[in-house]
Amino acid sequence: MEAVSNARGSETGVANCSSGGFARYPHMRILIAPDKFKGSLSAAAVAAAIGRGVKAACEDAVCDLLPIADGGEGFAETLATAIDAEWIEIVSVDAIGRSIDARYAWKDGTAILEMSEASGLWRLTPVERAPLEATTYGTGLLLKDAIERGAEKVIIGLGGSATTDGGCGAALALGFTFFSGDNHMIEGRPHEMMMVDRIELPKDLKLPEIVAACDVTNPLLGERGSAAVYGPQKGADPTMVDMLDAGLENLADVVKSQFGGDYRDVVGAGAAGGLGFGLLAFCKATIRPGLDVIAEILRLEERIAQADLVITGEGRLDDQTLDGKGPVRVAALARKYGKPVIAIGGSATAEVLQSELFDHVFTVMEIATSLEEAMGRAEVLLEKLAADALQIMRSAKQDVE
């Protein structure tokens, strides 16, 4: 079955490949910058599969593989692979306190953490989800180890969390202490946040520069807040959501009263169950869009400027994609430099197909016989889509000429 595309007949011009009649350039340079296909392939695996398809259709093409991540799951691995960082392994705990082996990346004094490594929802079965008990203590242990190792900078990817504790667990791991009104020490579990009355800072804690990378803009509280938007997927029923939101509000009030900073409405404060807020309040972190962090370190804009064609994508291309996730950011930069851009996804909504951001959109589901085949044979199907993409771009170019 042939791949289907929303071809737009872009007049931006595609560099031509000698083996397929693209004769304008002897070696077409193609930047391949996709995010992961969640539940199927990592961003690196997606990029590699697309690259193989490109080379099959055009053996003279020069493929620049640049897997991307926007702060969620896969962020640390994507960045670590790109900069050839080493992995540091430690013993930590998961969101419900079980001992686990966990790791973070290290390169020239910079530690790259991913909160889901220790505190991620993926570590819990559905019956193990405990929204009123789960904490980020394990993430705090990773951060503590990096600090003790002498990190000058820590980058933490926020996303995929099993927690809604406002970062209290991570703060406890760093030595912060939480007390109730009767001076009872609190262990930082979400159901205890309503009891927090006083916070004691650790002695002699020297923090490096900390950057929290995330792909969401949610504030801490309210209908767009951490508990309301993300609590249900972590197992919270409506009553629990209200309890969690009230606890986070109390935590924010205590932080404001005691430390003088009000971080509840900062963009991204609600990321990863409020860990964004906790890193702001307890670690004086900076919150940045994950793709901005990736783009800066991996010179994304420069590499787009050098490309003749850009291919991006992610597992599901939908309204969230159009809200500014990785593929759209890549496409916007491609447009800035007048580069044609293709999106490849597992599936795509009508809004994406109608978007002017992409010259063409290809989806695995359009050539797969079932969802099971799309998931199980994703790499093979991506290779075919990439090969078809070059053929369609070639035809579009010839039509323009």
Secondary structure, 3 states (H helix, E strand, C coil): CCCCCCCCCCCCCCCCCHHHCCCCCCCCEEEEEECCECCCECHHHHHHHHHHHHHHHCCCCEEEECCCCCCCCCHHHHHHHHHCCEEEEEEEECCCCCEEEEEEEEECCEEEEEHHHHHEHHHCCHHHCCCCCCCCHHHHHHHHHHHHCCCCEEEEECCCECCCCCCHHHHHHCCCEEECCCCCEECCCHHHHHHCCEEECCCCCCCCEEEEEECCCCCCCCCCCHHHHHCHHHCCCHHHHHHHHHHHHHHHHHHHHHHCCCCCCCCCCCHHHHHHHHHHHHHCCEEEEHHHHHHHHHCHHHHHHHCCEEEEECCEECHHHHCCCHHHHHHHHHHHCCCCEEEEECEECHHHHCCCCCCEEEEHHHCCCCHHHHHHCHHHHHHHHHHHHHHHHHHHHHHHC
